[in-house]
Amino acid sequence: MSDPFGTRAALHEQFVEGYGAVRVLSVDAELDGPLIHGWVATDRAAFWGMRELTPDQVGEIYAHMATLDTHHAYLLVRDGEPAALLQTYEPTADRVGECYPVEPGDIGVHLLLAPAGPDGGRPGWTTALLGAAATYVLLGLDRERVVVDPDVRNEKAIARFHRQGFTPGPVVLLPEVDLPDVHLPEKRAQLAFLSRETVFPTVVRGVQA
């Protein structure tokens, strides 16, 4: 099978035992917009708040994000197949930064898994993708701690993060954002944190101990 993403330079590559080769690629808004729209327009992605958007509107959001220094979007590709959307952001440049004491080395993350294929979900795939994302963010980007802010009603996502080793934080009220380029409604979120020393206790400042 040909790899439609094969010509793109990978920012991170990692082989996950029992899962396959995972590559982290920068999102191309024009090329990937329709794919991402197909993911965020489903009921399972309701908490992303993008179900009512058109493919063009989704593309515009990611084109705008590509102009920012503080927010970035990536595709996680498994053996040539798109497997997840990863977004990172600087907490100090995001509304979450108003709701907890940001520490040096913090980075915010959103992760949306691709819909299951015709054969349904496969055990361990979520863990594999979260592990690859954590490796890229904590080691590849040399960060100390990941913060996530799932909606308090998104019990599946919260449980998934806790199983991955995230430490529960406070429940906070993220304020509404109403700007020309983006509108985010007020949201009650369950913060959770994952430190580099928890995941990679033998790695210090990017060097294997």
VEXKOLFI-341765 format. One line per 5 residues: number of its first residue (from 1); their letters; for each residue x negated, y, z negated of C-alpha. Coordinates in nm, 4 decimals, decimal comma, padded with zeros to 6 digits. Layout:
<rs>
NUM = A = X Y Z | ...
</rs>
This chain:
<rs>
1 = MSDPF = 00,0000 00,0000 00,0000 | -00,1344 00,3434 00,0952 | -00,1927 00,5975 -00,1794 | -00,0247 00,9311 -00,0932 | -00,2273 01,0946 -00,3709
6 = GTRAA = -00,5584 00,9449 -00,2665 | -00,6940 01,2638 -00,1096 | -00,6543 01,4668 -00,4288 | -00,9455 01,5059 -00,6650 | -00,8736 01,3462 -01,0018
11 = LHEQF = -00,9344 01,5519 -01,3135 | -00,9488 01,2325 -01,5182 | -00,9537 00,8614 -01,4346 | -00,8990 00,5806 -01,6804 | -00,8344 00,2074 -01,6572
16 = VEGYG = -00,5791 00,0862 -01,9103 | -00,5927 -00,2874 -01,9773 | -00,2697 -00,4560 -01,8761 | -00,1398 -00,1426 -01,7065 | -00,3734 -00,0272 -01,4324
21 = AVRVL = -00,5777 00,2704 -01,3226 | -00,4402 00,6082 -01,4310 | -00,5456 00,9319 -01,2641 | -00,4625 01,2842 -01,3776 | -00,3981 01,5229 -01,0873
26 = SVDAE = -00,3040 01,8904 -01,0801 | 00,0546 01,9420 -00,9676 | 00,0933 02,0829 -00,6177 | 00,4200 02,2791 -00,6425 | 00,5008 02,2520 -00,2733
31 = LDGPL = 00,4214 01,8835 -00,2349 | 00,5359 01,7618 -00,5752 | 00,8384 01,9876 -00,6280 | 01,0907 01,7442 -00,4737 | 00,9481 01,4531 -00,6752
36 = IHGWV = 00,9615 01,6462 -01,0027 | 01,3123 01,7700 -00,9229 | 01,4234 01,4089 -00,8835 | 01,2958 01,3366 -01,2333 | 01,4236 01,6448 -01,4190
41 = ATDRA = 01,7687 01,6380 -01,2543 | 01,8638 01,3100 -01,4236 | 02,0606 01,2686 -01,7460 | 01,7593 01,1055 -01,9124 | 01,5699 01,4359 -01,8741
46 = AFWGM = 01,8498 01,6482 -02,0192 | 01,6257 01,7909 -02,2911 | 01,3998 01,9454 -02,0259 | 01,6876 02,1797 -01,9444 | 01,6374 02,1665 -01,5662
51 = RELTP = 01,9238 01,9444 -01,4489 | 02,1115 02,2295 -01,2811 | 01,8152 02,3608 -01,0835 | 01,7696 02,3115 -00,7107 | 01,4518 02,1590 -00,5640
56 = DQVGE = 01,3431 02,5077 -00,4542 | 01,3918 02,6465 -00,8047 | 01,1884 02,3642 -00,9566 | 00,9143 02,4275 -00,7025 | 00,9147 02,7974 -00,7896
61 = IYAHM = 00,8706 02,7183 -01,1588 | 00,5615 02,5082 -01,0931 | 00,4252 02,7555 -00,8402 | 00,4515 03,0236 -01,1088 | 00,2879 02,7954 -01,3660
66 = ATLDT = -00,0067 02,7468 -01,1303 | -00,0803 03,1205 -01,1576 | -00,1148 03,1042 -01,5374 | -00,4293 03,0463 -01,7391 | -00,2336 02,9269 -02,0432
71 = HHAYL = 00,0067 02,6703 -01,8964 | -00,0811 02,3795 -01,6668 | 00,1046 02,0908 -01,5029 | -00,0333 01,7515 -01,4037 | 00,0867 01,4277 -01,2490
76 = LVRDG = -00,0202 01,0998 -01,4041 | -00,0541 00,8513 -01,1194 | -00,0819 00,4768 -01,1775 | -00,2376 00,2790 -00,8936 | -00,1089 00,5341 -00,6428
81 = EPAAL = 00,2427 00,5607 -00,7905 | 00,3547 00,8741 -00,9812 | 00,4162 00,7680 -01,3409 | 00,4591 01,0837 -01,5512 | 00,4572 01,4624 -01,5593
86 = LQTYE = 00,2206 01,6156 -01,8132 | 00,2333 01,9822 -01,9086 | -00,0113 02,1554 -02,1404 | -00,0008 02,5020 -02,2902 | -00,1787 02,7272 -02,5345
91 = PTADR = 00,0435 02,7474 -02,8448 | -00,0532 03,1119 -02,8974 | 00,0944 03,1917 -02,5545 | 00,4151 02,9973 -02,6175 | 00,7156 03,0399 -02,8419
96 = VGECY = 00,6053 02,7438 -03,0544 | 00,3159 02,9601 -03,1721 | 00,5672 03,1739 -03,3601 | 00,6866 02,8749 -03,5610 | 00,3771 02,7172 -03,7170
101 = PVEPG = 00,0214 02,8224 -03,8142 | -00,1790 02,7575 -03,4970 | -00,5280 02,6196 -03,5604 | -00,8371 02,6527 -03,3383 | -00,8436 02,3675 -03,0876
106 = DIGVH = -00,4658 02,3173 -03,0826 | -00,2986 02,2428 -02,7490 | 00,0712 02,1960 -02,6771 | 00,1931 01,9075 -02,4623 | 00,5137 01,8061 -02,2852
111 = LLLAP = 00,5345 01,4608 -02,1266 | 00,8095 01,3284 -01,8991 | 00,7876 00,9666 -01,7886 | 00,8994 00,8710 -01,4403 | 01,2293 00,6808 -01,4190
116 = AGPDG = 01,1997 00,3045 -01,4390 | 01,1729 00,1272 -01,1054 | 01,4204 -00,1268 -00,9643 | 01,2822 -00,3948 -01,1955 | 01,3467 -00,1794 -01,5030
121 = GRPGW = 01,1055 -00,0648 -01,7707 | 00,8020 -00,2654 -01,8752 | 00,6884 -00,3008 -02,2373 | 00,3738 -00,1092 -02,3187 | 00,3860 00,1350 -02,0280
126 = TTALL = 00,4864 00,4300 -02,2451 | 00,2001 00,3594 -02,4845 | -00,0424 00,3292 -02,1933 | 00,0592 00,6637 -02,0438 | 00,0580 00,8437 -02,3776
131 = GAAAT = -00,2866 00,7006 -02,4451 | -00,4219 00,8194 -02,1100 | -00,2688 01,1642 -02,1619 | -00,4179 01,1881 -02,5119 | -00,7611 01,0894 -02,3805
136 = YVLLG = -00,7518 01,3582 -02,1125 | -00,6226 01,6320 -02,3412 | -00,8322 01,5606 -02,6510 | -01,1574 01,4503 -02,4868 | -01,1369 01,5788 -02,1300
141 = LDRER = -01,0210 01,9234 -02,2402 | -01,2199 01,9013 -02,5657 | -00,9323 01,9836 -02,8003 | -00,8922 01,9072 -03,1683 | -00,5173 01,8570 -03,2042
146 = VVVDP = -00,2074 01,8030 -02,9899 | 00,1268 01,9568 -03,0869 | 00,4591 01,8414 -02,9436 | 00,7994 02,0009 -02,9942 | 01,0780 01,7606 -02,8880
151 = DVRNE = 01,4388 01,8631 -02,9415 | 01,5578 01,7327 -03,2793 | 01,8351 01,5433 -03,0969 | 01,5839 01,3569 -02,8798 | 01,5426 01,0687 -03,1199
156 = KAIAR = 01,3773 00,8419 -02,8619 | 01,0979 01,0899 -02,7916 | 01,0425 01,1594 -03,1609 | 01,0197 00,7880 -03,2411 | 00,7830 00,7372 -02,9453
161 = FHRQG = 00,5437 01,0045 -03,0712 | 00,5486 00,8661 -03,4238 | 00,4649 00,5171 -03,2963 | 00,1713 00,6682 -03,1105 | 00,0262 00,8057 -03,4336
166 = FTPGP = 00,1633 01,1592 -03,4397 | 00,2176 01,3076 -03,7861 | 00,5630 01,4636 -03,8357 | 00,5633 01,8378 -03,8904 | 00,8449 02,0765 -03,9793
171 = VVLLP = 01,1742 02,1202 -03,7981 | 01,1660 02,4702 -03,6499 | 01,3904 02,6973 -03,4464 | 01,2205 02,7947 -03,1218 | 01,3453 03,1400 -03,0177
176 = EVDLP = 01,5160 03,2076 -02,6859 | 01,2901 03,3197 -02,4011 | 01,4583 03,5376 -02,1391 | 01,2099 03,6620 -01,8797 | 01,2405 03,7251 -01,5047
181 = DVHLP = 01,0470 03,4081 -01,4240 | 01,1768 03,1798 -01,6970 | 01,4708 03,1374 -01,9311 | 01,4564 02,8991 -02,2254 | 01,7501 02,8761 -02,4661
186 = EKRAQ = 01,7016 02,8637 -02,8413 | 01,6010 02,5138 -02,9537 | 01,5715 02,3262 -03,2801 | 01,2561 02,1221 -03,2487 | 01,0776 01,8567 -03,4500
191 = LAFLS = 00,7083 01,9413 -03,4438 | 00,4537 01,6601 -03,4569 | 00,0739 01,6592 -03,4441 | -00,1982 01,4235 -03,3261 | -00,5596 01,4990 -03,4198
196 = RETVF = -00,8634 01,3900 -03,2240 | -01,0159 01,2246 -03,5308 | -00,7047 01,0063 -03,5615 | -00,7280 00,8741 -03,2056 | -01,1053 00,8862 -03,1558
201 = PTVVR = -01,2664 00,8637 -03,5022 | -01,6109 00,7852 -03,3545 | -01,6132 01,0739 -03,1089 | -01,7382 01,4093 -03,2313 | -01,7224 01,7112 -02,9989
206 = GVQA = -01,7060 01,4875 -02,6911 | -02,0071 01,2700 -02,7865 | -01,9716 00,9000 -02,8652 | -02,1044 00,8352 -03,2158
</rs>
